[in-house]
Every structure is written in structure tokens, then in C-alpha cells.
Amino acid sequence: MSGHDNLPVQVEEPIDNPGLPEHHWRPTDVDPKAEKRAERQVAALFGLSAVCAVLFVVAYFALEVGDNHDTVLGMGASNVALGASLGGALLLIGVGIIQWARKLMADVELTEQRHPAASSDEDRALTVAALQAGLEESGIARRPLVRNSLLGAVAILGAPAVVLLRDLGPTNAQVSDAETGAGLEHTVWKKGMRVVRDVVGTPIRPSDVEIGDLFNAEPAAIFETDENGQPLIEGVPLQVAKSKAAVVLIRMDPADNTPARGRENWSVDGILCYSKICTHVGCPISLNERKTHHLLCPCHQSTFDLADAGRVIFGPAARALPQLPIAVDSEGYIVAQSDFTEPVGPSFWERDS
């Protein structure tokens, strides 16, 4: 309550002496000037929080990251500025709310007798009334300065969250060249691109793969270089390409394979190629059960049947592993027929199916 004219009314206790110490009024309960001063302090804390949120957005765009990034005391200036400003925004809102509760909200001691677990209708009505009274005592309706400054600080705090969405990468609409592998629906795979061994980058012939074998593989594009020996894809684009286009190559008896409709020609003599990225939360998987053709994710035990179009047979994954259609080129090496026909990795809300 505000001001000495509106001091909380002492409630009669159920017993003469419940053991509570004598109540001492706070300065803000009896001194209107102290109350206004505290209100301004709380509003100032919320205002400083808004300033920190704005500084976060400014630092995000103003400070460079990468090989030649700015530094502060040997640390990346961008990381320091973003962490300090976002931490300050959250901290100041928290401190402001604590100060609001300690200095301006009602300061009374409450006691109640124990009652059965099932409350009566009367008790429920009293509880609702008490909650309403607490809302009124918080002063949120009577203190527009505190209320509006809090709402403003919380609203502006959404700006860093919106800015950080930019780091999720370019959207499909922003990707003009699917070869970059950016966006949600594309990888660097394309028609005729060879399937090569992971790490070493050597191409694979069907004769290199025995029944029961499983190879970790990547697209040849991530190992290609120009006439000067410089990688054609490097830096962040390379990491994006490798993380999204990683596949597993497995060979089984062709009689064991049950291809999905329209995928009858996606294999080569029992050799199948699937995304290595789990469709649950994106963990890399390659734990192969040779006899059952089951592929297990080590993170949450999602299990996929590679002999049945990568169908999920256990675990939290919601959809089958995407399959890469493969063929053999004129030199006898395994190549992709196209990119994946569906997005790889975890499901997302913009998927059509």
C-alpha cells in the first residue's frame, strides 16, 4: 500500500500470540517521499535494462567476428559485449523486480490454520479474493511509472532474441545457389557428385563395399580444390556443407531391401545411402547392426531400419532417415542421382510432410 494514510490493516490472529515479532513499517510505508524515490529507482533499473538490450543489438552489428575480430583483454570483443549487455538486461530486470517487492509491495505477515486438502467453495473464493488483493497491493495498477517501465524493458528485451535468429543461417528464400548447401531444404549434393570416404575423400566403387559394411561418407565437393590447390569450399560454408551432407553407405543382400515406392532404382547392387544426421535432434549416427540392418543413434537410441527405407522402429525420432539416390558413373564410382528429396536433420515447422 502507498502512503501512511493507506497502511495495511492488521488481521486478527487465530491465537493470541502466533510467535510473530513486532511488525516494523518500512520507510516507504510511512514516508511518501521515500516511496516516490523507490518508485523512481525501480523504474530506472527497468530503463537501464532496456538500454542494455539496445546495446546488445548495436554490438551484434557493430563488432566484427572471424579471423580479424576485435578483442578486449585478449577475448573476442563481440562475445564480451553481447554477454555483458544481455546479462545486464536480464540482471537489471531481476533487481528491479526485487526492489519493487522489497520496498513498494505490501509488507504484512500472514498466517492461516491448516485445513483439509480439498478446499471448500468458500476457501476457494477467499483464495481468489486474496490473489486479487495481492494484485492490488502490488501497486501495478496504481504505479504506471513502474508498470510501464517494466513492460518497456521486457518488450525491448525481445530485440536481442529477434537479432539472434539471424544466426540460424540464411533462409531458403535468401539462397540463390543451392550448391552452397545453405537453407533448410538443400545440401551440396547434386546429380553426378561422387560419394567419397569421410576424412580422406577417396571415391568409392561398388566392389569396395562388402555385404554388411558401413562407410561414413561425404560429397566430393567438400574436398575439391582450384588450380592453385585452394579449397573451393572453406570456412563456415564448409562446416555447413559437411554437417548437412554427411551420409552412411551400407551394403546388404538386395533380397533384404524393401525400397519405398518410387525408390526402386535408388540403390546399386544392395548398396544404399542414407543421411547420417538423426531426424530427432540432429546427432550423427553410424552404429550399425549388421544382421538386422538397424542403425542406432547414440544420443537417444532412435533406431532406423535401413532395409525398410530408413523407417523409425524405436525411439523418439518422428520420421525416417532421408535416403540419397545413388548410381554408378562412367568410371565405375558411386555418385548421387540428385540432392536429397527431403530436408535432412531434425524436423521443423515449415516442412510440408
C-alpha positions as semicolon CSV with decimal commas, in nm:
position;residue;x (nm);y (nm);z (nm)
1;M;0,000;0,000;0,000
2;S;0,122;0,355;-0,053
3;G;0,143;0,638;0,197
4;H;0,077;0,650;0,570
5;D;-0,297;0,701;0,509
6;N;-0,327;0,358;0,348
7;L;-0,130;0,136;0,586
8;P;-0,227;-0,233;0,570
9;V;-0,482;-0,333;0,829
10;Q;-0,359;-0,580;1,087
11;V;-0,558;-0,903;1,067
12;E;-0,673;-1,064;1,390
13;E;-0,469;-1,376;1,456
14;P;-0,635;-1,715;1,519
15;I;-0,447;-1,731;1,852
16;D;-0,336;-1,456;2,085
17;N;0,036;-1,491;2,013
18;P;0,135;-1,689;1,700
19;G;0,503;-1,615;1,763
20;L;0,546;-1,332;1,513
21;P;0,784;-1,050;1,603
22;E;0,654;-0,698;1,631
23;H;0,596;-0,550;1,286
24;H;0,818;-0,259;1,180
25;W;0,700;-0,035;0,899
26;R;0,942;0,035;0,616
27;P;1,033;0,395;0,529
28;T;0,836;0,364;0,206
29;D;0,525;0,267;0,408
30;V;0,523;0,587;0,614
31;D;0,715;0,841;0,406
32;P;0,560;0,943;0,070
33;K;0,893;1,092;-0,042
34;A;1,074;0,763;0,022
35;E;0,800;0,582;-0,164
36;K;0,836;0,805;-0,472
37;R;1,213;0,775;-0,455
38;A;1,191;0,396;-0,451
39;E;0,946;0,404;-0,741
40;R;1,188;0,610;-0,947
41;Q;1,475;0,374;-0,857
42;V;1,279;0,072;-0,978
43;A;1,180;0,250;-1,300
44;A;1,546;0,350;-1,353
45;L;1,656;-0,013;-1,321
46;F;1,399;-0,117;-1,584
47;G;1,511;0,170;-1,805
48;L;1,877;0,064;-1,778
49;S;1,770;-0,288;-1,873
50;A;1,616;-0,150;-2,193
51;V;1,941;0,037;-2,264
52;C;2,141;-0,284;-2,226
53;A;1,907;-0,463;-2,468
54;V;1,961;-0,188;-2,725
55;L;2,338;-0,208;-2,671
56;F;2,320;-0,581;-2,741
57;V;2,168;-0,514;-3,083
58;V;2,425;-0,242;-3,156
59;A;2,717;-0,467;-3,053
60;Y;2,583;-0,752;-3,263
61;F;2,610;-0,549;-3,582
62;A;2,900;-0,319;-3,492
63;L;3,166;-0,564;-3,370
64;E;3,342;-0,794;-3,615
65;V;3,380;-1,167;-3,568
66;G;3,606;-1,406;-3,752
67;D;3,979;-1,419;-3,818
68;N;4,032;-1,045;-3,764
69;H;3,778;-0,985;-3,493
70;D;3,814;-0,713;-3,232
71;T;3,944;-0,814;-2,888
72;V;3,904;-0,692;-2,532
73;L;4,169;-0,813;-2,284
74;G;4,254;-1,092;-2,524
75;M;3,895;-1,204;-2,562
76;G;3,659;-1,156;-2,852
77;A;3,500;-0,812;-2,816
78;S;3,177;-0,935;-2,972
79;N;3,135;-1,215;-2,720
80;V;3,221;-0,988;-2,429
81;A;2,983;-0,713;-2,541
82;L;2,696;-0,948;-2,622
83;G;2,733;-1,139;-2,296
84;A;2,767;-0,828;-2,081
85;S;2,476;-0,642;-2,241
86;L;2,234;-0,935;-2,242
87;G;2,337;-1,034;-1,890
88;G;2,292;-0,676;-1,776
89;A;1,946;-0,653;-1,932
90;L;1,827;-0,966;-1,753
91;L;2,002;-0,878;-1,426
92;L;1,856;-0,528;-1,410
93;I;1,502;-0,654;-1,466
94;G;1,553;-0,904;-1,184
95;V;1,699;-0,646;-0,948
96;G;1,420;-0,404;-1,032
97;I;1,152;-0,661;-0,951
98;I;1,325;-0,747;-0,622
99;Q;1,343;-0,381;-0,525
100;W;0,977;-0,340;-0,619
101;A;0,880;-0,629;-0,395
102;R;1,101;-0,521;-0,103
103;K;1,014;-0,152;-0,099
104;L;0,677;-0,099;-0,263
105;M;0,461;-0,410;-0,241
106;A;0,256;-0,479;0,071
107;D;0,463;-0,578;0,377
108;V;0,241;-0,778;0,611
109;E;0,270;-1,113;0,788
110;L;0,007;-1,371;0,706
111;T;-0,086;-1,684;0,899
112;E;-0,351;-1,945;0,839
113;Q;-0,470;-2,260;1,007
114;R;-0,422;-2,593;0,838
115;H;-0,721;-2,726;0,653
116;P;-0,811;-3,042;0,460
117;A;-0,653;-3,089;0,118
118;A;-0,989;-3,050;-0,054
119;S;-1,076;-2,683;-0,015
120;S;-1,434;-2,577;0,028
121;D;-1,603;-2,339;-0,210
122;E;-1,573;-2,068;0,050
123;D;-1,198;-2,121;0,079
124;R;-1,159;-2,110;-0,295
125;A;-1,350;-1,785;-0,310
126;L;-1,130;-1,645;-0,034
127;T;-0,818;-1,756;-0,223
128;V;-0,930;-1,580;-0,538
129;A;-1,007;-1,271;-0,332
130;A;-0,662;-1,290;-0,170
131;L;-0,495;-1,316;-0,509
132;Q;-0,692;-1,018;-0,629
133;A;-0,594;-0,829;-0,317
134;G;-0,230;-0,920;-0,374
135;L;-0,253;-0,789;-0,727
136;E;-0,396;-0,464;-0,598
137;E;-0,134;-0,441;-0,321
138;S;0,147;-0,489;-0,571
139;G;0,057;-0,145;-0,695
140;I;0,082;-0,240;-1,062
141;A;-0,240;-0,053;-1,138
142;R;-0,157;0,249;-0,921
143;R;0,207;0,280;-1,026
144;P;0,208;0,347;-1,400
145;L;0,575;0,451;-1,395
146;V;0,688;0,114;-1,257
147;R;0,439;-0,083;-1,467
148;N;0,518;0,091;-1,794
149;S;0,895;0,083;-1,742
150;L;0,880;-0,292;-1,669
151;L;0,666;-0,359;-1,976
152;G;0,901;-0,150;-2,187
153;A;1,211;-0,330;-2,060
154;V;1,057;-0,672;-2,121
155;A;0,935;-0,569;-2,467
156;I;1,275;-0,434;-2,573
157;L;1,438;-0,750;-2,435
158;G;1,277;-0,927;-2,730
159;A;1,504;-0,738;-2,969
160;P;1,816;-0,947;-2,887
161;A;1,613;-1,264;-2,938
162;V;1,498;-1,146;-3,281
163;V;1,851;-1,045;-3,378
164;L;1,991;-1,382;-3,271
165;L;1,753;-1,556;-3,512
166;R;1,980;-1,421;-3,786
167;D;2,250;-1,664;-3,672
168;L;2,031;-1,959;-3,768
169;G;2,158;-1,902;-4,120
170;P;2,002;-1,788;-4,447
171;T;1,650;-1,899;-4,525
172;N;1,566;-2,080;-4,844
173;A;1,437;-1,755;-4,991
174;Q;1,781;-1,599;-4,933
175;V;1,968;-1,884;-5,100
176;S;2,019;-1,812;-5,469
177;D;2,255;-2,105;-5,530
178;A;2,162;-2,445;-5,390
179;E;2,527;-2,553;-5,427
180;T;2,606;-2,361;-5,111
181;G;2,403;-2,612;-4,913
182;A;2,252;-2,330;-4,711
183;G;1,892;-2,305;-4,602
184;L;1,678;-2,580;-4,457
185;E;1,594;-2,774;-4,771
186;H;1,924;-2,808;-4,960
187;T;2,265;-2,974;-4,925
188;V;2,566;-2,967;-5,158
189;W;2,468;-3,299;-5,313
190;K;2,376;-3,279;-5,681
191;K;2,345;-3,509;-5,980
192;G;2,672;-3,684;-6,065
193;M;2,859;-3,585;-5,747
194;R;3,072;-3,871;-5,618
195;V;3,027;-4,030;-5,279
196;V;3,371;-4,029;-5,111
197;R;3,511;-4,164;-4,786
198;D;3,493;-3,928;-4,492
199;V;3,821;-3,761;-4,385
200;V;4,031;-3,893;-4,676
201;G;3,798;-3,804;-4,965
202;T;3,870;-4,106;-5,186
203;P;3,590;-4,215;-5,424
204;I;3,414;-4,546;-5,371
205;R;3,341;-4,828;-5,618
206;P;3,066;-5,084;-5,551
207;S;3,336;-5,352;-5,532
208;D;3,491;-5,170;-5,234
209;V;3,183;-5,237;-5,022
210;E;3,120;-5,586;-4,884
211;I;2,781;-5,706;-4,762
212;G;2,742;-5,583;-4,405
213;D;2,993;-5,297;-4,445
214;L;2,905;-4,941;-4,348
215;F;3,110;-4,644;-4,466
216;N;3,094;-4,290;-4,332
217;A;3,096;-4,072;-4,642
218;E;3,072;-3,713;-4,768
219;P;3,014;-3,543;-5,105
220;A;3,325;-3,496;-5,318
221;A;3,256;-3,121;-5,332
222;I;3,396;-3,058;-4,986
223;F;3,737;-3,194;-5,094
224;E;3,758;-3,018;-5,432
225;T;4,027;-2,753;-5,493
226;D;4,100;-2,496;-5,764
227;E;4,401;-2,486;-5,998
228;N;4,610;-2,336;-5,715
229;G;4,522;-2,611;-5,472
230;Q;4,289;-2,388;-5,267
231;P;3,965;-2,544;-5,138
232;L;3,656;-2,442;-5,334
233;I;3,454;-2,450;-5,013
234;E;3,610;-2,338;-4,686
235;G;3,531;-2,171;-4,356
236;V;3,171;-2,162;-4,237
237;P;3,024;-2,282;-4,573
238;L;3,247;-2,588;-4,550
239;Q;3,127;-2,669;-4,197
240;V;2,765;-2,624;-4,306
241;A;2,819;-2,849;-4,608
242;K;2,991;-3,123;-4,406
243;S;2,739;-3,119;-4,124
244;K;2,433;-3,141;-4,350
245;A;2,558;-3,364;-4,633
246;A;2,721;-3,638;-4,422
247;V;2,593;-3,984;-4,519
248;V;2,637;-4,351;-4,441
249;L;2,685;-4,604;-4,719
250;I;2,575;-4,958;-4,640
251;R;2,557;-5,281;-4,842
252;M;2,314;-5,565;-4,782
253;D;2,177;-5,859;-4,976
254;P;1,945;-5,700;-5,236
255;A;1,680;-5,953;-5,133
256;D;1,675;-5,799;-4,783
257;N;1,597;-5,449;-4,909
258;T;1,236;-5,330;-4,927
259;P;1,253;-4,999;-5,116
260;A;0,983;-4,738;-5,072
261;R;0,755;-4,663;-5,364
262;G;0,945;-4,470;-5,629
263;R;1,284;-4,565;-5,485
264;E;1,332;-4,894;-5,666
265;N;1,635;-4,755;-5,857
266;W;1,794;-4,564;-5,568
267;S;2,039;-4,842;-5,479
268;V;2,331;-5,013;-5,651
269;D;2,359;-5,391;-5,607
270;G;2,228;-5,370;-5,250
271;I;2,427;-5,055;-5,166
272;L;2,212;-4,785;-5,004
273;C;2,296;-4,432;-4,896
274;Y;2,123;-4,252;-4,607
275;S;2,172;-3,923;-4,423
276;K;2,399;-3,959;-4,122
277;I;2,200;-3,695;-3,929
278;C;1,935;-3,826;-3,689
279;T;1,588;-3,685;-3,753
280;H;1,530;-3,639;-3,379
281;V;1,776;-3,366;-3,271
282;G;2,048;-3,399;-3,535
283;C;2,306;-3,628;-3,374
284;P;2,547;-3,804;-3,614
285;I;2,476;-4,177;-3,625
286;S;2,665;-4,480;-3,757
287;L;2,607;-4,761;-3,504
288;N;2,519;-5,044;-3,739
289;E;2,366;-5,384;-3,656
290;R;2,488;-5,592;-3,948
291;K;2,238;-5,876;-3,920
292;T;1,927;-5,662;-3,874
293;H;2,035;-5,361;-4,088
294;H;1,934;-5,135;-3,800
295;L;2,111;-4,803;-3,746
296;L;2,113;-4,672;-3,388
297;C;2,152;-4,313;-3,272
298;P;2,384;-4,296;-2,967
299;C;2,214;-3,986;-2,824
300;H;1,857;-4,102;-2,759
301;Q;1,851;-4,455;-2,906
302;S;1,635;-4,379;-3,208
303;T;1,662;-4,684;-3,434
304;F;1,614;-4,686;-3,811
305;D;1,561;-4,987;-4,038
306;L;1,785;-4,924;-4,340
307;A;1,634;-5,225;-4,518
308;D;1,293;-5,059;-4,500
309;A;1,353;-4,707;-4,637
310;G;1,512;-4,588;-4,309
311;R;1,185;-4,631;-4,119
312;V;1,187;-4,548;-3,745
313;I;1,133;-4,864;-3,540
314;F;1,227;-4,733;-3,195
315;G;1,297;-4,413;-3,008
316;P;1,185;-4,051;-3,022
317;A;1,266;-3,977;-3,388
318;A;0,949;-3,879;-3,574
319;R;1,042;-3,956;-3,935
320;A;1,259;-4,188;-4,142
321;L;1,618;-4,113;-4,235
322;P;1,632;-3,928;-4,569
323;Q;1,772;-4,150;-4,842
324;L;2,013;-4,027;-5,109
325;P;1,950;-4,182;-5,453
326;I;2,276;-4,323;-5,591
327;A;2,406;-4,466;-5,918
328;V;2,740;-4,551;-6,080
329;D;2,921;-4,312;-6,317
330;S;3,110;-4,396;-6,633
331;E;3,429;-4,465;-6,435
332;G;3,257;-4,709;-6,202
333;Y;3,235;-4,484;-5,894
334;I;2,926;-4,436;-5,678
335;V;2,759;-4,099;-5,740
336;A;2,443;-3,921;-5,632
337;Q;2,148;-3,910;-5,868
338;S;2,036;-3,580;-5,712
339;D;2,022;-3,393;-5,384
340;F;1,808;-3,536;-5,104
341;T;1,442;-3,513;-5,196
342;E;1,353;-3,402;-4,842
343;P;1,527;-3,191;-4,575
344;V;1,787;-3,369;-4,363
345;G;1,820;-3,346;-3,987
346;P;1,557;-3,267;-3,724
347;S;1,203;-3,191;-3,830
348;F;1,096;-2,827;-3,837
349;W;0,769;-2,641;-3,859
350;E;0,799;-2,539;-4,224
351;R;0,810;-2,895;-4,359
352;D;0,534;-2,989;-4,600
353;S;0,541;-3,355;-4,493
